[in-house]
Amino acid sequence: MTPVEAGLLVEYHFWARDRALEAVARLTQEQFLQDLGNSFGSVRDTLVHLYGADDVWLERWLGMSPASLLPPSRFPDLASLHAAWDQLAVRLRAFVAGLGAEGLERTISYRAFNGQMATLPYWQMLQHLVNHGSYHRGQITTLLRQLGAQPAKGMDLVAFYRERATA
């Protein structure tokens, strides 16, 4: 993976996140918190899981090994989650931009949530972060439909590339 490709993946990740958050912003607070029986229950809980995963990966890249994700209760509403995620996005973008070609190939070791040590190159962890986000954004689309709400605009990677090509 080249630094340009890594940067594009990060931009795609936050572009798709923004589309999901735009759709979620149309929900009432009750809908945002409603437990729909999904993997993480509510739209809020699913979004906090996504934010938390981004946070955990960045913390790992910075040499720490968080033991768990953040509790959804830390974010009572979409505005608090969005503000925290925007700050995290700045830090994550800067970190990936600073890796360069050699940095993307470098491996790091971290402690997984199950206590086991794992070692991967940065580029593989970045691909996982983006893929994980796509998976859970798909769940958010389903949750929005279950609530009778309008889903987000298309969040496929190819839609991102097409939009960038016409911009």
C-alpha positions as CSV (number, residue, x, y, z in Angstrom):
1,M,0.0,0.0,0.0
2,T,1.3,3.4,-0.9
3,P,1.0,6.5,1.2
4,V,-1.5,7.9,-1.3
5,E,-3.6,4.8,-1.1
6,A,-3.5,4.9,2.7
7,G,-4.6,8.5,2.7
8,L,-7.5,7.8,0.3
9,L,-8.7,5.0,2.6
10,V,-8.7,7.3,5.6
11,E,-10.6,9.9,3.6
12,Y,-13.1,7.3,2.4
13,H,-13.6,6.1,6.0
14,F,-14.5,9.6,7.2
15,W,-16.5,10.5,4.1
16,A,-18.7,7.4,4.6
17,R,-18.9,8.2,8.4
18,D,-20.1,11.7,7.6
19,R,-22.8,10.3,5.3
20,A,-24.0,7.9,8.0
21,L,-24.0,10.7,10.6
22,E,-26.0,13.0,8.3
23,A,-28.7,10.4,8.1
24,V,-28.6,9.7,11.8
25,A,-29.0,13.4,12.5
26,R,-32.6,13.2,11.3
27,L,-33.5,10.8,14.1
28,T,-35.2,11.9,17.3
29,Q,-33.3,11.3,20.5
30,E,-35.7,8.4,21.3
31,Q,-35.0,6.8,18.0
32,F,-31.2,7.3,18.4
33,L,-31.3,5.4,21.7
34,Q,-33.9,2.8,20.9
35,D,-32.7,-0.8,21.4
36,L,-33.5,-2.6,18.2
37,G,-31.8,-5.9,19.1
38,N,-28.8,-5.4,16.8
39,S,-25.3,-6.4,17.7
40,F,-24.9,-3.2,19.7
41,G,-28.6,-2.5,20.3
42,S,-29.2,1.1,19.2
43,V,-28.0,3.4,16.5
44,R,-26.1,5.3,19.2
45,D,-24.4,2.2,20.6
46,T,-23.4,1.0,17.1
47,L,-21.9,4.4,16.3
48,V,-20.1,4.5,19.6
49,H,-18.7,1.1,18.8
50,L,-17.4,2.4,15.5
51,Y,-15.9,5.5,17.1
52,G,-14.4,3.4,19.9
53,A,-12.7,1.1,17.4
54,D,-11.1,4.0,15.6
55,D,-9.9,5.3,19.0
56,V,-8.5,1.9,20.0
57,W,-6.6,1.4,16.7
58,L,-5.1,4.9,17.0
59,E,-4.1,4.3,20.6
60,R,-2.5,1.0,19.6
61,W,-0.6,2.8,16.8
62,L,0.6,5.3,19.4
63,G,2.0,2.4,21.5
64,M,-0.8,1.8,24.0
65,S,-3.0,-1.2,24.4
66,P,-6.5,-0.2,25.6
67,A,-8.3,-3.0,27.4
68,S,-11.8,-2.2,26.2
69,L,-14.0,0.1,24.1
70,L,-15.7,3.1,25.5
71,P,-19.1,2.7,27.1
72,P,-22.0,4.1,25.0
73,S,-23.2,6.1,28.0
74,R,-20.2,8.4,27.5
75,F,-22.1,9.9,24.6
76,P,-25.6,10.9,25.5
77,D,-26.4,12.4,22.1
78,L,-25.2,12.6,18.6
79,A,-23.6,16.0,19.0
80,S,-21.2,14.8,21.8
81,L,-20.2,11.8,19.7
82,H,-19.7,13.7,16.5
83,A,-17.5,16.3,18.3
84,A,-15.3,13.7,19.8
85,W,-15.1,11.8,16.5
86,D,-14.1,14.9,14.6
87,Q,-11.2,15.5,17.0
88,L,-10.1,11.8,16.7
89,A,-10.3,12.1,12.9
90,V,-7.8,14.9,12.9
91,R,-5.4,12.9,14.9
92,L,-5.9,9.7,12.9
93,R,-5.4,11.5,9.6
94,A,-2.2,13.1,10.8
95,F,-0.9,9.8,12.1
96,V,-1.5,8.0,8.8
97,A,-0.1,10.9,6.8
98,G,3.1,10.8,8.8
99,L,3.8,7.1,8.3
100,G,5.2,7.3,4.7
101,A,5.9,4.2,2.6
102,E,8.3,2.6,5.1
103,G,6.0,3.3,8.0
104,L,3.1,1.6,6.4
105,E,5.2,-1.5,6.0
106,R,6.5,-1.4,9.6
107,T,4.9,-3.9,12.0
108,I,3.9,-3.2,15.6
109,S,2.8,-5.4,18.4
110,Y,-0.2,-4.7,20.6
111,R,-2.3,-6.5,23.2
112,A,-5.7,-7.5,21.9
113,F,-8.8,-7.3,24.1
114,N,-8.5,-11.0,24.9
115,G,-5.0,-10.4,26.3
116,Q,-3.1,-12.0,23.5
117,M,-0.3,-10.2,21.7
118,A,-0.7,-9.6,18.0
119,T,1.7,-8.2,15.4
120,L,0.7,-6.6,12.1
121,P,2.0,-4.0,9.7
122,Y,0.2,-0.6,9.8
123,W,-1.2,-1.0,6.3
124,Q,-3.1,-4.2,7.3
125,M,-4.5,-2.6,10.5
126,L,-5.6,0.4,8.4
127,Q,-7.4,-1.8,6.0
128,H,-9.1,-3.5,8.9
129,L,-10.2,-0.2,10.4
130,V,-11.9,0.8,7.2
131,N,-13.4,-2.6,6.5
132,H,-14.8,-2.7,10.1
133,G,-16.3,0.7,9.6
134,S,-18.0,-0.4,6.4
135,Y,-19.5,-3.4,8.1
136,H,-21.0,-1.4,10.9
137,R,-22.2,1.4,8.7
138,G,-24.2,-1.3,6.9
139,Q,-25.7,-2.2,10.2
140,I,-26.6,1.5,10.8
141,T,-28.4,1.5,7.4
142,T,-30.5,-1.5,8.5
143,L,-31.2,0.2,11.9
144,L,-32.4,3.4,10.1
145,R,-34.7,1.3,7.9
146,Q,-36.1,-0.5,11.0
147,L,-36.9,2.9,12.5
148,G,-38.6,4.0,9.3
149,A,-35.9,6.6,8.6
150,Q,-34.2,7.5,5.4
151,P,-30.9,5.7,5.1
152,A,-27.7,7.4,4.3
153,K,-26.6,8.3,0.8
154,G,-24.5,5.5,-0.8
155,M,-21.4,4.8,1.2
156,D,-19.6,2.4,-1.2
157,L,-16.0,2.9,-1.9
158,V,-16.7,3.2,-5.6
159,A,-19.2,6.1,-4.9
160,F,-16.4,7.9,-3.0
161,Y,-14.0,7.4,-6.0
162,R,-16.6,8.6,-8.5
163,E,-17.5,11.6,-6.4
164,R,-13.8,12.6,-6.1
165,A,-13.3,12.1,-9.9
166,T,-16.1,14.6,-10.7
167,A,-15.0,17.1,-8.0
